[in-house]
């Protein structure tokens, strides 16, 4: 029974965290769109770096790892 609860708790935490990361990615994509529209290349580079980091975290978490 303890293993079952542990597994379910980890699954819920994983879903919440993965969902949160995907929301952050959506926000960064919207910020990127604004930076492109305003032709702010410095902001685009910073957002691109943040997107890369976030995608790495999402991939790692999707493969069963922890952040």
N, C-alpha and C positions, 0 to 999 in steps of 0.2 A: 504494500500500500504506500509506503514511504517513497519508493522509487517512482510510482505512478504520480504522486503529488509533485515530486521534484521535476519530473519530465514535463508535466502540464505547466508548472510555474515557469520553467525555462521557455516553453513554447509561447506563453503569453508575453513574457518579457521580450522575446525575439520579435514577435509580431509588432508590439508597440514600438520597439526601437527601430525596426525596419520601416514601419509606417512613418515614424518621425523623420528618419533619414530621407525618405522619399518626398516628404513634405518640404524639407530643406532644399532638396534638389529642385523641386518645382519652383520654389522661391528664387533660387539662384538663376534658374532659366529665365524667369520673368525679369530679374535684374539685368541679365545679359541682354535681353531684348531691348530694354531701355538704354543700356550703354551703347548698343549698336545703333539705335535710332538717334542718339545724341552724339554719335561718333567719338565717344570717349574711349580711346584705345587703352589708356592706363587702367581704367576700370575694367575693361574687357579682359585684360591680362590677369588682373587680380581675381576676377570672377572665374575665369577659366581654370586658374590654379585651385580655387576652392571647389569647383565642380569635380576636378580630377581627384582631389583628396576624398571628397564625399563618395564618388563612384567606387573608389578603392575600398572604403569602409563598407559600402553596400554589398560589394562583391564578396568581401571577407565574411560578413555576417550571413549572407545567403549560403555560403559554403559551410556554415555551422560554427564559425569562429565567434569569438567575443571581441568587443571593441575595448 
